[in-house]
Amino acid sequence: MPVSDPDRWKSPAVRDALINALQFLTGDIWDITFVKRRKVLETPQETLQLSLVGELAILPFSEGLDSRIVAGLMADKWERRLIRVRLGSKSNDRPKTAGGQPQPFTTIPYEVRAAGYSFAETSARSRGFKFVMLSGIAAHLSKATTIFVPESGQGALGPALVPVGQAYSDYRNHPLFMRRMEALLAVLFGHKVRFEFPRLWFTKGQTLEAYLRTSRNAEWSQTRSCWQDNRHASVDGKRRQCGICAACMLRRLSVHAAGQTEKPETYIWDLKTPSFEEGAAAGLKKIDGAQREYAIAGTLHLDHLASLRHAPLHAPTIRLNAAQLAKALDMAEDIVRIKLDTMLDKHASEWKAYVTSLGSESFVNRWTGRAA
């Protein structure tokens, strides 16, 4: 790995903290050799210069629903001290106050190249690492001491509670991973920062509902949750959201739970049709097996998460996760268990209401065994 300061990265404290975080995130064994980069990095044309007074906080900002609505919920308390950081994008869709004034917002452009390699990475773990690392860099540059993770309980804890098949659990938004990243940032920059989870014990639907109680801003409906790229999420040359991946399914569930609706053309797939193929928009050129697998995986993930609490087979999983969370959050284990159970029960009731709304003929209900 070419770096500007090999000595810093080779130091046991930094290297061990980095390896610890990567191994926990991916489940792989890592061995990294740091070398002096050949080209001197150009000095950035823009730096993160702030004239704000008081304690500052960072909020990773994306096209997604969570960062928008959590930023809205926290705006009153933090006002201009909450810095929304757009990661890896040139987009400048700066959020505004109710009075139309732009809120503190900056972008941190980055590019990762691997000359001579395809660099394919389908688990999205690297994306999680980059987002956390760049949020830490923003905190270091601005001297902020807090980074807010906007994920709901389903998004932060669900992938670890219900892993896909035999795959290693997904911890990219989990407190256990963030504590390891705190340790890395502390030894790398000499700056202590704390990752906080303001919506950890709530569902995404509850968070959207809370946001709607405090704001009439329709910005939430313009966000994008879909994991799929333009090639697989476009109809007649117009970009949509697929509506079937795990992220889209959670979004649709949450919008329903908050009592909201979206335009039919928001998504490619209609979930109320008897078959998966019938649900595709008329202008979709091709339906492949991968899309069907995405849909099955997204549906079953939410369904399994909904059944987790009352399945005796999974009781040890919940106990273990509660114990780990208690340690990571410095909370009493019995309190964590109550909060975790409450969040899972709420998810289960929201999921039941949503799939019921799709009708007994829906292919989603057939996949989950609820079809008539």
N, C-alpha and C positions, 0 to 999 in steps of 0.2 A: 504494500500500500504506500504510494508516494505521498509524503506530507512535507510541509514547510519546516517543521520543527521536530525532527525524529527523536531527539533526546527527550522531549516532553512526552511523546507517545510511548517511548520505550521504557519510561520509568515504571517500576513495578506497580505503583499505586494506580496510575492511569490505565496501564495495560490490563491489570487484573479486573478493574472496575468495568472496562469495556467488554472483556471476554465474559464476565459474569452476566452482564446485561444481555449480550447477544445469545449466549447459550440458553438463558432462561426464556428469551423471546422465541427462539427457533427450535429448541430441542436438539440442536446440532452441536458437535464439538468443533471449536474454532481454534485456529492457530494463525496469527497475523504477524507478518514481518514488515516493519516500517522502514522505508528508505527515503533519502532526501530527494525531493522532486527536482526534475531537471530544469524546468522553467520557473522563473520567479513569478509569483502571482501578481497581477496588476492590482493596484489600489482601487477599491470600489469607488465609483463616482459619487454614490450616495451613501451616507451613513445614518444610523438611527440616532438622530439628535432630538432630544425632547426637552421642553422647558416646563413640563408639568411639575406641580408641587405635591409632595406627599407620597405615601406608599403607592407603588404602581403594580399592576397585575397584567399578565399576558393571557390572551384567549386565542388559541389557534383558530383561524377563520378559513372556511372552505365554501364550496358551493352547497354544502349539505344543510339539512334542516336543523340539526342540533346546535351548531355554532351560532346560527342566526337567532334562534329563540332564546337560547341561554344568554347571549349577549343582551338581548332585549330585557330579560328578567333581571339582569345584574346592573343595568344601566343606571337606575335610580341611586343605588348605593355607591357605585364606583365612579359614576359620571365620566369625566374625561381622563380619569386615572386608569381606566380599563383600555388596554391597547390591543386592538384586533390585528392579528398578524396573519397576512395571507402568505401561504407557504408554496413556493415553487410555481407561482403563476404571475403572469403579467397583468392579470385582470385588476381593474381599479374600481370595482363596484362598491365604493365606500358607503357604508351605512350612514344614515342621517338621523338626527334627533327629530322629535315631533315638530320642532320649529324649522326644520329644513337645514340645520347646520351640520356639516360633516363631523363625524366622530373620529377620535384618534385611531389611525389606521396606517399600516405600512406593509410593504411586501418584502419578502426575503427571497430573491431569485436564486436558484441553484440548478446545477446540471450534473448528472452523474454519467460518466462515459466509461466504457470498458472496451477499449480498442481490441479488435480481433476476436471478441466473444459476442455471442448472441444476447447474453445478459437477461435471459428470460427468467422471470420470477413470478409464479402464479399464486403464491400463498398470501400476498399483500403484507407479509411481515416486514419487508424492507421499507414499505411505505410508512408503516407505523413507526419504525425506528427513525426515519428521516423527519417525520412530523414532530416527534418528541425532541429530537436533537436540535432541530432548528428553532423550536419554541424555547429551548434552553439557551441557545445563542442569543435570541431576542431578549430574554430575561437578563443575560449577562451584559449585553450592550446597554440596556436601559436601566440596569440596576434594580429591576423588579424582583421581588422576593416570592411571588406567587404565580403559578401557572394553573389556570382553570381547565380541567378536562371536561368538555361539554357533554360527553356521552351519558345516556340514561343507563339504568341498571341492566336493561336487556342488551344494550350495545357493549357495555363495559364488562359485565359478568357472564352474560349468556354464552359467548363463544368458549369460555373456559369451563362452564358448567356442562355444556352439551357440545363436545368436540365432534367434528365431522368424521364419521366412520372410525378408523383406527388412527387417524392423524393426531399429532401432538396438539394439545390444547392451545387455543389462541389467546394470548395474554396482552395483545398490543395496546389495549385501552384499560388494562387492569391495574389496580393499585400495587400489586406485587412487582410488576414491571416498572412502574413509575418510581418506586422506592430505589430500585437498582439504578435507574437513570439519574436520580437525585445524587446518588453517591458518585457516579461518573462525572457529572457536571461540577460537583464540589471540588474534586481533585484536578479536573482538567482546567477549570477557570478560576478556582479559588473563590467561587461565589456560591453561596447556599441558596437553594430555591426549593419550594415545596409545591408539589402537584396536589391540587385540591379537586374534589369531585362533588360539586354542588347538587347534582341530580342523580347520584348513585343509587339512592333508595326509591326512586320513582321510575315509572315507565315513561317511554317517549310520549305516549298519549297524554299522560298527566302533565308532562312538561309543556306540551303544546297548549293544553287547556289552560294552564297557569299563565302562559304568555298571552293568550287571547283575552284573559280577564284583565290584563294590565295594558294591552295595546290593541288598537284597531288597525295597526299597520298590516297590510296584506303581503308583506315581503316574504313571509314563510312560504306562500304558495308558489313563489318564483324560484325556490331552491331546487337543487337536484340531488337525489340520493343514490341513483343508479350506479352500479359498479361497471357496467358494460360500456365499451367505447362506441364511437359514432358508427362504426361499421355494423355493429350488432344492435344498435338502438336508434335507428333512423327509419322513417317511412316516407317514401316519395321525396327523398332528399332533405327532409326536415327532422331535426333531432328531437327525440322523445326519451322517455325513461322506459325501460323494458317492462317493468311492472311485475316481474317474476323472480328476479334474483333475491337473495336474502335481505339486502338493504331496501329494495323496493317493497317487498312484502311487509317488512317492519314499518315502513313509512305509511303504506296503505292501511295497515292495522291501526296505527297511531292516529291518523287523520280521522278514521271512523270513530275511534275511542273518544276523540275530542269533539265529536259532533259536527265535523266539517266534511265538505265534499270537494272534489277536484274535477276539472273539466275532463270529459271522456278521452280527449286527445292527449292528455298528459302521459298516458302509458300506451304501449304497443298492445299489451294483452288485456283482454276482458276475462275476468276470472269466473264469470257466471255461466260460461258455456259448458256443455256436457263433455267436450273433449278439449285437450290442450291445443290441438291444431285449429279447431274452430274459433278459439279465442283470439288468434292473431289478427291484427289489423289487415284490412284488405290489400293495402299497398305494400305489405312486407314481401320482399322478393324471395326469401329463403328461410325455411325453418329447419335447423339442423339438430342433431342429437344432443349437442352440448347445451343448447338452450333449454331443452326438455330436462336435462340433468340439473341445470341451474335451478329450474323451477321446482323440481322435486326436492332438491337439497334445501332451498329456502323455505318451502312449506313445512317439511318435516322438522327442520331446526326449530321453528316457532312452535310447532305442535309438541315436540318432545320437551321443550322448555316449559310449556303449559302443563304437562303431565308430571313434571319432575317432583313436585312437592308431595304428591300423594302416591308415589310409586315406591314401595318398600325397598326395591332393588337399588334405588338411588339415594337412600337415606345416608349411607356412608359418604357419598360425594358431597352432599349438602353440609354434613358435619365438618368434613375436612376443609371445605371452602370457607365456612364460617370461622373456623379456627385460624386459617391463614389470613383472612380479611381482618379479623380482630387484631392480630399482631401488626399487620401493615398499617392499619388506621389508628392504632393505639386506643382501641375501644374494648369494652368488656365483651367477652364472647357471647354471653346470653343476650345482650342488647343487639349485637350484630345478627344473631340468629333470628330474633324477632323482626328486625328490619328486612332481612333477606327473605324470610318467609312471606312477609307482607307484600313485598315487591313481586315475588313469584305468584302469589295468589291473585294479585291485581292483573298481572300479565295473563294468567289463565282465564280470568273472567272476560278480559278484553278480547282475547283470541276466540273464545267460544261465541261471543256476541258477533264478532266479525265474520267468522265462517258461517254462522247461521244466516247472516244477512246476504250471503252469496247464493243461498238456496240449495236445496238438497240435490239438485241436478249438476251442481258445479263440479268440475274435475278436481278442484281443491278438496272438496268434501269426499270425493271418491278416494283420493290419495290418503286422506287421514282416517278413512273408515267410517265417516259420518254420513255417507250418502244413503238415501232411502232404499 
